[in-house]
Amino acid sequence: MIGYLKGVLEDQNIACLIKNELLQGATGEIPPQEAWPEIWVQDDRDECAAKALIEQLLMPGEETNNWHCPNCGEWIESQFSECWRCNTSRPMRC
């Protein structure tokens, strides 16, 4: 799964690397959570885009992209990039 996510991110021009890729064999000698593979985004500016893409891939059936207008407080459906009430642009998500 982690290799698949790395490939998807790289397809979107998000440079990343896998940490702890080979530590699964050490489980038992070290705590399991220390051996879990991790995907790291190399450029902090890509963090929000990477999180959104991974969230979309891991939860495709759930509506997770609705957003809350920071100006007027209205809940806006995910397909809209501006608030229907006050025309405030959708904030970047992290």
Order of alpha helices (4+ residues) and beta strands (2+ residues): alpha-beta-alpha-beta-alpha-beta-beta
